[in-house]
Amino acid sequence: MDRHIKDEYIPLKASDMGESHKLVQLLTREHGLIRAAVFGARGKKAGDKRLLIQPFSLCRGDFYFDPVKNLWRLNEGECLESRDSYHLHLNKYYAALFWADLVIQSHGGGGHGGFFDFSVSFFRTLESEEEGRTPQIFLLKLWEYLELEGLRPEPGVCSRCGRRAPEGRAVCYSPEGQTVCRNCRIHSLPVLKGEARTLLEVGFPGPETSPSPEVLTNLSAYILTVVGSLFHLKMNKESLGVILG
C-alpha cells in the first residue's frame, strides 16, 4: 500500500483527539472511506485547518499512512467547495447529516466507482437549490442512490408473484420495502399511494411544482423503509419533519 497519497475528499464526521487534534471520517475519491488524524485542527491556532475538516465540503489533501498507529494523517490540503450555508438552513443540515450517515453505514457506497461524484452532486445540489426544494432533493437522491447500487425495488411489481399493479394504483409494501399485491398480502401492510408511486416511476416534478406535504410524507415513509432495511439508519420524526418542512 502506498503510504503517501493525494486525493479529493469529503469530510463527514469529526471527533476530538487529544487536546488539539481531530480524528475525521472522510470519503475519498480513489480510496473510499478512511479515518484521518488532523493535527492542530482544534483551538485558536487551528487556522486554515478548520476548512479542511468542514463537514460536507469538497477538499483535496495530501495524506500519509502511519503503519505503527494504523492511521491516516492529513498533512496539508485545500478546500475546493465550502458548505457554510448549511448552518443557515436546518432542513439542509439535517439532510446532509443523514447522507453522511448513509456514506458511513454503506462503507462509502460499497466501493462503487461513481459514489464519490454522486455524493458531491448531492451536497452541491442541496446547497444551490432553494430551501423549499430540500424535501424533493433529499428523497430523489435517495431513490437514485438505490438505483446506483442496484438495490431499488420496483414499486409497481409484486415481489412475490410478479403481478404488476395498474398504473397510478396504490400498492402495499413489506417491512423491507418490497411491493406486495392484494392477492399475496396476508396481514395489513403500509401503503404507497398512487400519486407517490407515480412520482417514483415517472419522475419528480421540476422546480416550478412541488408534491403536496401528504405525498412527500408518504414517499419518505416508503423510501426510508427501503433504505432502513439495508443499513442501520434511523431518523426520528422530529428530524424528518424538519427536512420535509
N, C-alpha and C positions, 0 to 999 in steps of 0.2 A: 504494500500500500504506500502511495506517495504521501509523505508527511507534510509537504508544502503544497498547498493548492490555492488557486484563485477562483472564486465562484460568486455568482449572484445569489442573493438570499433574501428571505422574508422573515423578520423576527416575529415569533408567535407569542411566547411567554417568557418572562424573566423572573428570576428569584435571586435573593441576596446570597452572596458567597463571601464570607468573612466580613471585614469591616468596610472595605472599599471596592469590592468587586461584584460582578454579576455573572450568573450562570443562565444562559439563554438557549431556548429551544428554537431552532431555525429550520426552515425549509429551503434547501439549496437546489439550484437548477440541475447540477450534474451529480450530486452526492446524496440527494434525498434528505431525509430528516436527521439532523445531528444536534448535539448539545455542545455549546462552546462557552468557554470562560472568557470574559471581557474584563481585563484587569484595569482598575482605576475608573470604572464606569459609575461609581457612586460618589456622592459628596460634592463639595463646591468646586473641586478641581477636575471634575469629570469632563467638562468642556464638550468638544465635538463628539466624544464617545457616546453621549446620550443619543445622538442622532442615529448612531449605528445600531442601536437596540430598540428604537422606537417601534412599538408593535404595528404590524401590518404594512410597514413601509417597504420599499424596494431598494436594496443596497447591493454593493459589490465590495468584497473583502478579501484579504489575504489571511489564510488560516495555516496553523501549524498543529500537527498531532503529536501530543506528548505520550509516548508509549508507557512511560512509568506511571502516570496518573490516569492513563486510558481516557484522555480528554482532548478535544479540540480547543485551540486557543485562537481567538480573533485578534490579530496583531494590529491591523490598520484597515481602513476602507473608506468608502464614500457613500452618502445617501443619494440615491438617484430620484426617488419619489417619496415625499413625506406624506403622512396621513394625519396631519394636525387637525383637520376639520372634523374628524370623527367625534372628538370630545365635545363638539358643539351640537351634535345630534345623537341623542341617546339611542334611538332606534338603529341608526347605522352602527354605533359602537357595539350594541348587543348582537347584531347580525354578524359583525366581524369576529366577535368573541366566539360565537357558535362555529363559524368557519374554521377558526384556529383550532378549536377542539376536534373538529372533523379531521383536519390535517393530521393532528397528533394521533387520534384513535385509529385512523386508517393507515398509519405508518407512512405518511407522505404520499397517499394515494396508491399505496401498494407498489410503488416503483414505476407507475405509469409515466411514460416519457413526456406526455403533454400536460401532466398535472400541475407543474410549476407555472406554466404560462396560463393555465386555466385559473389558478389561484390569483395570479397577478391581475388577470382580467376581472375577477370578482371584486377584489379590493379597489381596483381603479374605477370600475363602473359604479360601485357603491358610493364612492366619493364624488364622482362627477354628476350623477343624476340628482334630480330634485328629491328632497326628503320624502315627499309623498309617494315616490316610486319604490321606496325601500322594500315594502312587503312583496311586490312583484319580482324585484331583482333577487331577493332572498330565496323565494320559492322556485323561481325559474332556474337559478343557478344550481340549486339542489337537485332539481329534476334533470338538468343537463349533466350534472356530475354522475348521476346514476346511469345515464346512457354512456358516458365516457368510460365508466368502469364495467360496462356490460351487466349491470345489476338492476336495470329498470324493468319493472313488470309492465304488462300490457293491461291497462285499466279496463278495457272492454272485452277481454277474453277470459273465460273461466279457467282458473289454474288446475281444475280437477277434471273437467270433461272436455275442455277446449271450445265450448259453445261461445259464440260472440253475441253480446247484447246489442240490441238495436241502437243506432246512433242517437245520442242525446238522452239515453235512458240511464237512470241512476243504477248503481251496482253496489253490492256488498263486498266487503273485503275482510280478510282474515287478520289475526294479530301480527302476521308477517307482511301485511300489505298486499297480499295476493287476492285477485278478484275471485269471488265465489258466486255462481249463479243461484237462482232461487231453487233449482232442482237439486243442487248439490249441498245447499245450506242445511245444516242440522239445527243449529241454535241461532238466536238473534246475533247479528253482526253489525258493526258500524257501516254507514252508508256514504259512498262518494256520490254526491248529487250530480244530476245530468249536466248542468252548466259547468261545474268544476271539472268533470270528466272531459267535456268538450275542449276546455282550455288546454288540458294536458295532451289531447290527441291532435288538435288543430293548431294550437299555438296561443301564446299570450298576446293580449292587445298591445298596440303601440302606446306611446306616452300620452296621446290625446284622450285615451279612455282608460278606465280602471274597473276591475271587478268589484262587486259590492262587498262590504265587510263580511257578510254571511258566507259568500263564496270563498273569500280569502281564508276565513277560519276553517271552512270545510276542506279546502285544499291543503292547508297547513297540517291539519289532523292526519290526512292521508299520507302526505309526503314524509312527515316526521315519523309516522308509523313504519314506513319502509326503511328509512334511514336508521331509526332506532332498533330495528330488528337485525341490522347488520353490524352496528357499532354501539358501544356503551355510551350513548349520548342521550341526555335527558334535558328538557327545557321546562322550567316551571311556567305556570300560566301567566304569572306577572311579567316575566321576561318576554314570553311570546306576545303578550298583549302590547308591550312596548314596541316590538318590531312591527307588528301588524297595524299599530296605530289605533 
